[in-house]
Amino acid sequence: MEPCRAAAVDDQLASTSEIQSQLSSVVYDLSQQMQVAMENMLKMINEIDQSSTEVTEDLEKSKDSALERKKTLEEQKEDFQRAAYAILNMLNNQESG
């Protein structure tokens, strides 16, 4: 092989090797960035899951509290109705008698 041609082949091989090295470096950097991004997303998913669980628990507590309050109000309503009927009966009996 001619010396000039051999030098050109050597230069081309060196250039190819350098390009491969740069590409490997870029791929490695991207994979590192993806790893960090995925770890951050996993943290966020776990935080969202925890928050969702807390919100669900709070909703259940609120629902239970609302049902208990409704029951109490219904009982009070019945008591007031009984008292009102008793007063009406007393008034009717006074008018009759």
MMTF fields as JSON, N, C-alpha, C and O atoms, coordinates in Angstrom:
{
  "mmtfVersion": "1.0.0",
  "mmtfProducer": "UNKNOWN",
  "numBonds": 387,
  "numAtoms": 388,
  "numGroups": 97,
  "numChains": 1,
  "numModels": 1,
  "chainsPerModel": [1],
  "groupsPerChain": [97],
  "chainIdList": ["A"],
  "bondAtomList": [4, 2, 8, 6, 12, 10, 16, 14, 20, 18, 24, 22, 28, 26, 32, 30, 36, 34, 40, 38, 44, 42, 48, 46, 52, 50, 56, 54, 60, 58, 64, 62, 68, 66, 72, 70, 76, 74, 80, 78, 84, 82, 88, 86, 92, 90, 96, 94, 100, 98, 104, 102, 108, 106, 112, 110, 116, 114, 120, 118, 124, 122, 128, 126, 132, 130, 136, 134, 140, 138, 144, 142, 148, 146, 152, 150, 156, 154, 160, 158, 164, 162, 168, 166, 172, 170, 176, 174, 180, 178, 184, 182, 188, 186, 192, 190, 196, 194, 200, 198, 204, 202, 208, 206, 212, 210, 216, 214, 220, 218, 224, 222, 228, 226, 232, 230, 236, 234, 240, 238, 244, 242, 248, 246, 252, 250, 256, 254, 260, 258, 264, 262, 268, 266, 272, 270, 276, 274, 280, 278, 284, 282, 288, 286, 292, 290, 296, 294, 300, 298, 304, 302, 308, 306, 312, 310, 316, 314, 320, 318, 324, 322, 328, 326, 332, 330, 336, 334, 340, 338, 344, 342, 348, 346, 352, 350, 356, 354, 360, 358, 364, 362, 368, 366, 372, 370, 376, 374, 380, 378, 384, 382],
  "bondOrderList": [1, 1, 1, 1, 1, 1, 1, 1, 1, 1, 1, 1, 1, 1, 1, 1, 1, 1, 1, 1, 1, 1, 1, 1, 1, 1, 1, 1, 1, 1, 1, 1, 1, 1, 1, 1, 1, 1, 1, 1, 1, 1, 1, 1, 1, 1, 1, 1, 1, 1, 1, 1, 1, 1, 1, 1, 1, 1, 1, 1, 1, 1, 1, 1, 1, 1, 1, 1, 1, 1, 1, 1, 1, 1, 1, 1, 1, 1, 1, 1, 1, 1, 1, 1, 1, 1, 1, 1, 1, 1, 1, 1, 1, 1, 1, 1],
  "groupList": [{"groupName": "MET", "atomNameList": ["N", "CA", "C", "O"], "elementList": ["N", "C", "C", "O"], "formalChargeList": [0, 0, 0, 0], "bondAtomList": [1, 0, 2, 1, 3, 2], "bondOrderList": [1, 1, 2], "singleLetterCode": "M", "chemCompType": "L-PEPTIDE LINKING"}, {"groupName": "GLU", "atomNameList": ["N", "CA", "C", "O"], "elementList": ["N", "C", "C", "O"], "formalChargeList": [0, 0, 0, 0], "bondAtomList": [1, 0, 2, 1, 3, 2], "bondOrderList": [1, 1, 2], "singleLetterCode": "E", "chemCompType": "L-PEPTIDE LINKING"}, {"groupName": "PRO", "atomNameList": ["N", "CA", "C", "O"], "elementList": ["N", "C", "C", "O"], "formalChargeList": [0, 0, 0, 0], "bondAtomList": [1, 0, 2, 1, 3, 2], "bondOrderList": [1, 1, 2], "singleLetterCode": "P", "chemCompType": "L-PEPTIDE LINKING"}, {"groupName": "CYS", "atomNameList": ["N", "CA", "C", "O"], "elementList": ["N", "C", "C", "O"], "formalChargeList": [0, 0, 0, 0], "bondAtomList": [1, 0, 2, 1, 3, 2], "bondOrderList": [1, 1, 2], "singleLetterCode": "C", "chemCompType": "L-PEPTIDE LINKING"}, {"groupName": "ARG", "atomNameList": ["N", "CA", "C", "O"], "elementList": ["N", "C", "C", "O"], "formalChargeList": [0, 0, 0, 0], "bondAtomList": [1, 0, 2, 1, 3, 2], "bondOrderList": [1, 1, 2], "singleLetterCode": "R", "chemCompType": "L-PEPTIDE LINKING"}, {"groupName": "ALA", "atomNameList": ["N", "CA", "C", "O"], "elementList": ["N", "C", "C", "O"], "formalChargeList": [0, 0, 0, 0], "bondAtomList": [1, 0, 2, 1, 3, 2], "bondOrderList": [1, 1, 2], "singleLetterCode": "A", "chemCompType": "L-PEPTIDE LINKING"}, {"groupName": "VAL", "atomNameList": ["N", "CA", "C", "O"], "elementList": ["N", "C", "C", "O"], "formalChargeList": [0, 0, 0, 0], "bondAtomList": [1, 0, 2, 1, 3, 2], "bondOrderList": [1, 1, 2], "singleLetterCode": "V", "chemCompType": "L-PEPTIDE LINKING"}, {"groupName": "ASP", "atomNameList": ["N", "CA", "C", "O"], "elementList": ["N", "C", "C", "O"], "formalChargeList": [0, 0, 0, 0], "bondAtomList": [1, 0, 2, 1, 3, 2], "bondOrderList": [1, 1, 2], "singleLetterCode": "D", "chemCompType": "L-PEPTIDE LINKING"}, {"groupName": "GLN", "atomNameList": ["N", "CA", "C", "O"], "elementList": ["N", "C", "C", "O"], "formalChargeList": [0, 0, 0, 0], "bondAtomList": [1, 0, 2, 1, 3, 2], "bondOrderList": [1, 1, 2], "singleLetterCode": "Q", "chemCompType": "L-PEPTIDE LINKING"}, {"groupName": "LEU", "atomNameList": ["N", "CA", "C", "O"], "elementList": ["N", "C", "C", "O"], "formalChargeList": [0, 0, 0, 0], "bondAtomList": [1, 0, 2, 1, 3, 2], "bondOrderList": [1, 1, 2], "singleLetterCode": "L", "chemCompType": "L-PEPTIDE LINKING"}, {"groupName": "SER", "atomNameList": ["N", "CA", "C", "O"], "elementList": ["N", "C", "C", "O"], "formalChargeList": [0, 0, 0, 0], "bondAtomList": [1, 0, 2, 1, 3, 2], "bondOrderList": [1, 1, 2], "singleLetterCode": "S", "chemCompType": "L-PEPTIDE LINKING"}, {"groupName": "THR", "atomNameList": ["N", "CA", "C", "O"], "elementList": ["N", "C", "C", "O"], "formalChargeList": [0, 0, 0, 0], "bondAtomList": [1, 0, 2, 1, 3, 2], "bondOrderList": [1, 1, 2], "singleLetterCode": "T", "chemCompType": "L-PEPTIDE LINKING"}, {"groupName": "ILE", "atomNameList": ["N", "CA", "C", "O"], "elementList": ["N", "C", "C", "O"], "formalChargeList": [0, 0, 0, 0], "bondAtomList": [1, 0, 2, 1, 3, 2], "bondOrderList": [1, 1, 2], "singleLetterCode": "I", "chemCompType": "L-PEPTIDE LINKING"}, {"groupName": "TYR", "atomNameList": ["N", "CA", "C", "O"], "elementList": ["N", "C", "C", "O"], "formalChargeList": [0, 0, 0, 0], "bondAtomList": [1, 0, 2, 1, 3, 2], "bondOrderList": [1, 1, 2], "singleLetterCode": "Y", "chemCompType": "L-PEPTIDE LINKING"}, {"groupName": "ASN", "atomNameList": ["N", "CA", "C", "O"], "elementList": ["N", "C", "C", "O"], "formalChargeList": [0, 0, 0, 0], "bondAtomList": [1, 0, 2, 1, 3, 2], "bondOrderList": [1, 1, 2], "singleLetterCode": "N", "chemCompType": "L-PEPTIDE LINKING"}, {"groupName": "LYS", "atomNameList": ["N", "CA", "C", "O"], "elementList": ["N", "C", "C", "O"], "formalChargeList": [0, 0, 0, 0], "bondAtomList": [1, 0, 2, 1, 3, 2], "bondOrderList": [1, 1, 2], "singleLetterCode": "K", "chemCompType": "L-PEPTIDE LINKING"}, {"groupName": "PHE", "atomNameList": ["N", "CA", "C", "O"], "elementList": ["N", "C", "C", "O"], "formalChargeList": [0, 0, 0, 0], "bondAtomList": [1, 0, 2, 1, 3, 2], "bondOrderList": [1, 1, 2], "singleLetterCode": "F", "chemCompType": "L-PEPTIDE LINKING"}, {"groupName": "GLY", "atomNameList": ["N", "CA", "C", "O"], "elementList": ["N", "C", "C", "O"], "formalChargeList": [0, 0, 0, 0], "bondAtomList": [1, 0, 2, 1, 3, 2], "bondOrderList": [1, 1, 2], "singleLetterCode": "G", "chemCompType": "PEPTIDE LINKING"}],
  "groupTypeList": [0, 1, 2, 3, 4, 5, 5, 5, 6, 7, 7, 8, 9, 5, 10, 11, 10, 1, 12, 8, 10, 8, 9, 10, 10, 6, 6, 13, 7, 9, 10, 8, 8, 0, 8, 6, 5, 0, 1, 14, 0, 9, 15, 0, 12, 14, 1, 12, 7, 8, 10, 10, 11, 1, 6, 11, 1, 7, 9, 1, 15, 10, 15, 7, 10, 5, 9, 1, 4, 15, 15, 11, 9, 1, 1, 8, 15, 1, 7, 16, 8, 4, 5, 5, 13, 5, 12, 9, 14, 0, 9, 14, 14, 8, 1, 10, 17],
  "groupIdList": [1, 2, 3, 4, 5, 6, 7, 8, 9, 10, 11, 12, 13, 14, 15, 16, 17, 18, 19, 20, 21, 22, 23, 24, 25, 26, 27, 28, 29, 30, 31, 32, 33, 34, 35, 36, 37, 38, 39, 40, 41, 42, 43, 44, 45, 46, 47, 48, 49, 50, 51, 52, 53, 54, 55, 56, 57, 58, 59, 60, 61, 62, 63, 64, 65, 66, 67, 68, 69, 70, 71, 72, 73, 74, 75, 76, 77, 78, 79, 80, 81, 82, 83, 84, 85, 86, 87, 88, 89, 90, 91, 92, 93, 94, 95, 96, 97],
  "secStructList": [7, 7, 2, 2, 2, 2, 2, 2, 2, 2, 2, 2, 2, 2, 2, 2, 2, 2, 2, 2, 2, 2, 2, 2, 2, 2, 2, 2, 2, 2, 2, 2, 2, 2, 2, 2, 2, 2, 2, 2, 2, 2, 2, 2, 2, 2, 2, 2, 2, 2, 2, 2, 2, 2, 2, 2, 2, 2, 2, 2, 2, 2, 2, 2, 2, 2, 2, 2, 2, 2, 2, 2, 2, 2, 2, 2, 2, 2, 2, 2, 2, 2, 2, 2, 2, 2, 2, 2, 2, 2, 2, 2, 2, 2, 2, 2, 7],
  "xCoordList": [0.848, 0.0, 0.891, 1.949, 0.474, 1.247, 1.254, 0.277, 2.335, 2.409, 1.326, 0.764, 1.031, 0.012, -1.363, -2.167, -1.597, -2.887, -3.011, -4.089, -1.95, -1.942, -2.207, -2.917, -1.643, -1.86, -3.324, -3.902, -3.919, -5.324, -6.218, -7.184, -5.894, -6.663, -6.517, -7.493, -5.28, -5.046, -5.84, -6.435, -5.841, -6.603, -8.103, -8.803, -8.574, -9.994, -10.35, -11.399, -9.479, -9.719, -9.703, -10.519, -8.77, -8.692, -9.95, -10.493, -10.404, -11.614, -12.829, -13.668, -12.925, -14.026, -13.989, -15.028, -12.821, -12.67, -13.075, -13.716, -12.695, -13.061, -14.579, -15.177, -15.19, -16.642, -17.346, -18.313, -16.861, -17.456, -17.32, -18.241, -16.181, -15.953, -16.911, -17.483, -17.08, -17.998, -19.444, -20.194, -19.817, -21.168, -21.387, -22.447, -20.399, -20.507, -20.678, -21.461, -19.948, -20.044, -21.436, -22.018, -21.968, -23.307, -24.358, -25.249, -24.248, -25.201, -25.121, -26.152, -23.918, -23.75, -24.377, -25.11, -24.088, -24.666, -26.196, -26.862, -26.742, -28.2, -28.78, -29.83, -28.096, -28.613, -28.561, -29.45, -27.54, -27.453, -28.593, -29.232, -28.835, -29.92, -31.275, -32.137, -31.458, -32.707, -32.871, -33.971, -31.774, -31.826, -32.274, -33.142, -31.678, -32.044, -33.51, -34.251, -33.919, -35.308, -36.279, -37.32, -35.952, -36.833, -36.881, -37.942, -35.758, -35.747, -36.613, -37.361, -36.507, -37.334, -38.82, -39.659, -39.136, -40.535, -41.049, -42.192, -40.217, -40.625, -40.897, -41.861, -40.044, -40.279, -41.61, -42.393, -41.862, -43.116, -44.319, -45.344, -44.196, -45.287, -45.572, -46.731, -44.518, -44.706, -45.351, -46.212, -44.937, -45.538, -47.017, -47.86, -47.32, -48.71, -49.536, -50.664, -48.968, -49.675, -49.946, -51.036, -48.948, -49.123, -50.201, -51.071, -50.136, -51.136, -52.526, -53.503, -52.605, -53.887, -54.463, -55.662, -53.608, -54.056, -54.57, -55.61, -53.836, -54.256, -55.583, -56.458, -55.731, -56.976, -58.141, -59.226, -57.91, -58.956, -59.357, -60.542, -58.363, -58.659, -59.447, -60.408, -59.032, -59.75, -61.189, -62.108, -61.383, -62.738, -63.601, -64.768, -63.025, -63.773, -64.149, -65.271, -63.196, -63.487, -64.589, -65.5, -64.5, -65.52, -66.878, -67.903, -66.877, -68.129, -68.738, -69.934, -67.902, -68.395, -68.931, -69.98, -68.201, -68.624, -69.95, -70.836, -70.079, -71.318, -72.493, -73.593, -72.265, -73.34, -73.747, -74.931, -72.768, -73.07, -73.849, -74.806, -73.431, -74.125, -75.556, -76.488, -75.722, -77.064, -77.946, -79.104, -77.39, -78.145, -78.561, -79.703, -77.631, -77.93, -79.026, -79.953, -78.922, -79.935, -81.301, -82.323, -81.322, -82.591, -83.216, -84.425, -82.381, -82.895, -83.442, -84.495, -82.716, -83.186, -84.489, -85.393, -84.578, -85.801, -86.989, -88.061, -86.78, -87.851, -88.244, -89.43, -87.253, -87.547, -88.375, -89.353, -87.978, -88.726, -90.137, -91.09, -90.268, -91.604, -92.487, -93.657, -91.924, -92.699, -93.113, -94.249, -92.171, -92.484, -93.563, -94.48, -93.457, -94.456, -95.827, -96.828, -95.892, -97.174, -97.732, -98.938, -96.855, -97.318, -97.917, -98.956, -97.267, -97.785, -99.109, -100.052, -99.188, -100.449, -101.57, -102.694, -101.277, -102.285, -102.729, -103.915, -101.752, -102.107, -103.002, -103.992, -102.663, -103.477, -104.866, -105.857, -104.951, -106.255, -107.09, -108.3, -106.452, -107.175, -107.677, -108.761, -106.9, -107.333, -108.537, -109.47, -108.508, -109.626, -110.881, -111.99, -110.714, -111.857, -112.452, -113.664, -111.626, -112.1, -112.414, -112.829],
  "yCoordList": [-1.168, 0.0, 1.227, 1.233, 2.244, 3.481, 4.155, 4.056, 4.838, 5.516, 6.574, 6.738, 7.289, 8.345, 7.738, 8.237, 6.646, 5.969, 5.318, 5.333, 4.766, 4.141, 5.191, 4.926, 6.37, 7.452, 7.885, 8.181, 7.923, 8.311, 7.275, 7.631, 5.991, 4.926, 5.024, 4.883, 5.271, 5.432, 6.618, 6.528, 7.731, 8.916, 8.604, 9.024, 7.852, 7.512, 6.587, 6.749, 5.622, 4.725, 5.495, 5.243, 6.431, 7.24, 8.091, 8.237, 8.649, 9.47, 8.62, 9.047, 7.424, 6.514, 6.121, 6.08, 5.839, 5.469, 6.625, 6.418, 7.834, 9.015, 9.229, 9.552, 9.047, 9.202, 8.155, 8.465, 6.911, 5.855, 6.183, 5.954, 6.71, 7.083, 8.196, 8.152, 9.188, 10.286, 9.781, 10.174, 8.906, 8.346, 7.528, 7.61, 6.751, 5.97, 6.885, 6.599, 7.978, 8.942, 9.571, 9.723, 9.936, 10.528, 9.52, 9.866, 8.282, 7.246, 7.017, 6.881, 6.972, 6.788, 7.953, 7.741, 9.19, 10.366, 10.336, 10.621, 9.991, 9.908, 8.829, 9.023, 7.696, 6.632, 7.056, 6.701, 7.805, 8.318, 9.307, 9.263, 10.194, 11.163, 10.457, 10.845, 9.429, 8.666, 7.964, 7.911, 7.429, 6.753, 7.738, 7.422, 8.939, 9.964, 10.369, 10.493, 10.573, 10.968, 9.885, 10.197, 8.629, 7.534, 7.429, 7.161, 7.634, 7.621, 8.755, 8.565, 9.935, 11.071, 10.791, 11.117, 10.189, 9.854, 8.829, 8.921, 7.859, 6.857, 7.514, 7.166, 8.466, 9.2, 9.944, 9.91, 10.617, 11.36, 10.418, 10.732, 9.272, 8.292, 7.833, 7.72, 7.568, 7.145, 8.25, 7.974, 9.504, 10.633, 10.778, 11.002, 10.65, 10.748, 9.617, 9.83, 8.421, 7.277, 7.502, 7.209, 8.024, 8.304, 9.371, 9.229, 10.436, 11.503, 10.969, 11.314, 10.136, 9.55, 8.715, 8.769, 7.951, 7.138, 8.028, 7.748, 9.103, 10.025, 10.696, 10.831, 11.112, 11.756, 10.769, 11.13, 9.533, 8.511, 8.286, 8.177, 8.218, 8.045, 9.237, 9.066, 10.449, 11.654, 11.658, 12.038, 11.238, 11.167, 10.173, 10.443, 9.039, 8.04, 8.592, 8.397, 9.286, 9.883, 10.93, 10.988, 11.755, 12.786, 12.156, 12.628, 11.092, 10.395, 9.826, 9.973, 9.176, 8.615, 9.713, 9.561, 10.818, 11.941, 12.517, 12.83, 12.653, 13.19, 12.252, 12.709, 10.953, 9.993, 10.038, 9.963, 10.161, 10.263, 11.544, 11.536, 12.641, 13.921, 13.832, 14.346, 13.183, 13.005, 12.218, 12.57, 11.154, 10.337, 11.175, 11.096, 11.974, 12.84, 13.84, 14.047, 14.46, 15.433, 14.774, 15.358, 13.564, 12.842, 12.565, 12.714, 12.161, 11.899, 13.178, 13.162, 14.292, 15.575, 15.998, 16.514, 15.777, 16.119, 15.328, 15.884, 14.036, 13.203, 13.678, 13.723, 14.034, 14.542, 15.82, 15.971, 16.746, 18.005, 17.753, 18.388, 16.832, 16.513, 15.93, 16.293, 15.025, 14.451, 15.54, 15.566, 16.443, 17.539, 18.444, 18.86, 18.749, 19.609, 18.941, 19.602, 17.639, 16.928, 16.895, 17.033, 16.714, 16.695, 18.044, 18.1, 19.132, 20.476, 20.692, 21.224, 20.285, 20.422, 19.63, 20.12, 18.428, 17.617, 18.299, 18.318, 18.863, 19.569, 20.759, 20.985, 21.52, 22.681, 22.247, 22.885, 21.186, 20.666, 20.191, 20.416, 19.54, 19.049, 20.207, 20.124, 21.289, 22.456, 23.114, 23.543, 23.19, 23.803, 22.947, 23.476, 21.647, 20.727, 20.697, 20.564, 20.817, 20.593, 21.807, 21.732],
  "zCoordList": [0.0, 0.0, 0.0, 0.63, -0.691, -0.775, 0.581, 1.323, 0.919, 2.216, 2.369, 3.453, 1.297, 1.363, 1.603, 2.39, 0.895, 1.037, 2.418, 3.012, 2.917, 4.239, 5.313, 6.283, 5.142, 6.105, 6.081, 7.127, 4.901, 4.781, 5.461, 6.136, 5.282, 5.923, 7.44, 8.176, 7.901, 9.342, 9.896, 10.97, 9.152, 9.58, 9.646, 10.567, 8.639, 8.603, 9.772, 10.396, 10.065, 11.196, 12.517, 13.403, 12.638, 13.857, 13.997, 15.092, 12.884, 12.895, 13.262, 14.055, 12.692, 13.004, 14.476, 15.136, 14.98, 16.388, 17.303, 18.334, 16.916, 17.711, 17.694, 18.72, 16.529, 16.415, 17.27, 17.967, 17.218, 18.04, 19.525, 20.309, 19.894, 21.292, 21.714, 22.803, 20.848, 21.154, 21.247, 22.141, 20.308, 20.341, 21.611, 22.232, 21.988, 23.223, 24.422, 25.327, 24.424, 25.517, 25.56, 26.634, 24.397, 24.327, 24.805, 25.58, 24.341, 24.75, 26.257, 26.915, 26.806, 28.248, 29.012, 29.978, 28.578, 29.24, 29.189, 30.184, 28.029, 27.9, 28.808, 29.42, 28.895, 29.755, 31.221, 31.995, 31.611, 32.98, 33.246, 34.297, 32.285, 32.437, 32.515, 33.303, 31.701, 31.735, 33.084, 33.635, 33.607, 34.91, 35.987, 36.801, 35.99, 36.977, 36.792, 37.767, 35.546, 35.273, 35.74, 36.319, 35.496, 35.921, 37.445, 38.009, 38.111, 39.578, 40.125, 41.084, 39.51, 39.937, 39.703, 40.543, 38.563, 38.286, 39.294, 39.741, 39.654, 40.638, 41.99, 42.671, 42.376, 43.624, 43.563, 44.512, 42.434, 42.286, 42.308, 42.913, 41.653, 41.651, 43.074, 43.474, 43.838, 45.23, 46.064, 46.899, 45.84, 46.558, 46.188, 47.057, 44.912, 44.454, 45.064, 45.51, 45.077, 45.656, 47.14, 47.629, 47.852, 49.28, 49.482, 50.341, 48.685, 48.787, 48.461, 49.125, 47.448, 47.06, 48.199, 48.474, 48.851, 49.987, 51.11, 51.706, 51.396, 52.454, 52.106, 52.962, 50.856, 50.424, 50.538, 50.994, 50.126, 50.225, 51.68, 51.995, 52.562, 53.99, 54.531, 55.28, 54.144, 54.585, 54.075, 54.802, 52.83, 52.274, 53.052, 53.336, 53.389, 54.162, 55.535, 56.005, 56.18, 57.488, 57.36, 58.186, 56.322, 56.108, 55.835, 56.328, 55.048, 54.74, 56.02, 56.268, 56.83, 58.094, 59.002, 59.628, 59.064, 59.899, 59.401, 60.196, 58.085, 57.505, 57.778, 58.089, 57.663, 57.942, 59.413, 59.737, 60.292, 61.723, 62.014, 62.789, 61.387, 61.571, 61.037, 61.654, 59.897, 59.322, 60.286, 60.509, 60.854, 61.804, 63.013, 63.467, 63.53, 64.677, 64.33, 65.114, 63.158, 62.734, 62.558, 62.92, 62.007, 61.853, 63.223, 63.404, 64.183, 65.532, 66.163, 66.799, 65.982, 66.523, 65.859, 66.517, 64.561, 63.826, 64.388, 64.628, 64.59, 65.146, 66.544, 66.874, 67.369, 68.72, 68.652, 69.384, 67.766, 67.628, 67.112, 67.564, 66.171, 65.654, 66.755, 66.876, 67.556, 68.667, 69.65, 70.123, 69.952, 70.881, 70.292, 70.999, 69.0, 68.35, 68.36, 68.637, 68.063, 68.1, 69.515, 69.717, 70.489, 71.883, 72.26, 72.918, 71.847, 72.134, 71.417, 72.003, 70.151, 69.405, 70.076, 70.182, 70.522, 71.226, 72.517, 72.846, 73.248, 74.486, 74.183, 74.879, 73.15, 72.777, 72.324, 72.68, 71.554, 71.102, 72.281, 72.322, 73.23, 74.418, 75.27, 75.848, 75.355, 76.139, 75.481, 76.16, 74.156, 73.433, 73.55, 73.62, 73.572, 73.642, 75.045, 75.216, 75.995, 77.334, 78.079, 79.236]
}
